[in-house]
């Protein structure tokens, strides 16, 4: 998939996030019943308050994919509600 990945890799690190001074933990995982109770609020938001992160995607709770999916979902929701918020793409080629 990424034929030049090995050549571009300069350093590989593993981090124990629970030992990092400013993090103090790692990903979240919902308690029993929390997905059905809390997840709808996390996915829908509250008015114009939206939630994104690895904890806001029921399919990938606790994973980077969940963070990316929730960010994309919220970006699409905001763009649909506020179509003039972002500039229109230019047809000019730089």
C-alpha positions as CSV (number, residue, x, y, z in Angstrom):
1,X,0.0,0.0,0.0
2,X,2.8,2.4,0.9
3,X,5.8,1.3,-1.2
4,X,8.1,4.1,0.1
5,X,7.1,4.0,3.7
6,X,10.2,2.1,5.0
7,X,12.5,4.6,3.2
8,X,10.7,7.6,4.8
9,X,10.5,6.2,8.3
10,X,13.1,7.9,10.5
11,X,12.0,6.9,14.0
12,X,9.4,4.6,15.5
13,X,8.3,5.2,19.0
14,X,6.0,3.4,21.4
15,X,4.5,5.5,24.2
16,X,3.0,4.4,27.5
17,X,0.5,7.3,27.7
18,X,-0.4,6.5,31.3
19,X,3.1,7.5,32.3
20,X,3.2,10.7,30.3
21,X,3.1,13.8,32.7
22,X,0.5,15.8,30.7
23,X,-1.7,12.9,29.5
24,X,-2.2,10.7,32.5
25,X,-4.1,8.1,30.6
26,X,-5.1,6.8,27.2
27,X,-8.2,6.1,25.2
28,X,-11.6,5.8,26.7
29,X,-13.9,2.8,26.7
30,X,-17.6,3.1,27.7
31,X,-19.0,1.4,30.7
32,X,-21.9,-1.2,30.2
33,X,-24.9,0.7,29.0
34,X,-23.1,3.9,28.2
35,X,-23.1,3.3,24.4
36,X,-26.9,3.3,24.3
37,X,-27.3,6.1,26.9
38,X,-24.5,8.6,26.1
39,X,-23.4,7.8,22.6
40,X,-26.5,9.4,21.0
41,X,-25.8,12.7,22.7
42,X,-22.1,12.5,21.7
43,X,-23.1,11.7,18.1
44,X,-25.8,14.3,17.7
45,X,-24.4,17.1,19.8
46,X,-26.3,19.6,21.8
47,X,-27.6,22.5,19.7
48,X,-24.5,24.1,18.2
49,X,-22.1,22.2,20.5
50,X,-20.5,19.2,18.8
51,X,-18.3,16.4,20.2
52,X,-15.5,14.7,18.4
53,X,-12.9,12.2,19.4
54,X,-12.2,8.5,19.7
55,X,-15.0,8.3,22.3
56,X,-17.6,9.7,19.9
57,X,-17.9,6.9,17.3
58,X,-19.8,3.8,18.3
59,X,-18.1,1.7,15.6
60,X,-14.6,2.5,16.7
61,X,-14.7,3.6,20.4
62,X,-11.2,4.0,21.7
63,X,-9.5,3.9,18.3
64,X,-8.0,6.6,16.0
65,X,-10.5,5.6,13.4
66,X,-13.3,6.7,15.8
67,X,-11.6,10.1,16.2
68,X,-11.3,10.5,12.4
69,X,-14.8,9.3,11.7
70,X,-16.4,11.6,14.4
71,X,-14.4,14.6,13.1
72,X,-15.5,14.0,9.5
73,X,-19.1,13.5,10.7
74,X,-19.2,16.8,12.6
75,X,-17.4,18.7,9.8
76,X,-20.0,17.4,7.3
77,X,-22.9,18.3,9.7
78,X,-21.6,21.8,10.2
79,X,-21.0,22.3,6.4
80,X,-24.5,21.1,5.7
81,X,-26.0,23.5,8.2
82,X,-23.7,26.4,7.4
83,X,-23.0,26.2,3.6
84,X,-21.4,29.6,3.5
85,X,-19.1,29.0,6.4
86,X,-16.3,27.8,4.2
87,X,-15.1,29.5,1.1
88,X,-16.1,28.0,-2.2
89,X,-13.3,26.0,-3.9
90,X,-11.6,28.0,-6.6
91,X,-11.7,26.8,-10.2
92,X,-8.3,28.3,-10.8
93,X,-5.3,26.1,-10.9
94,X,-2.3,27.5,-9.1
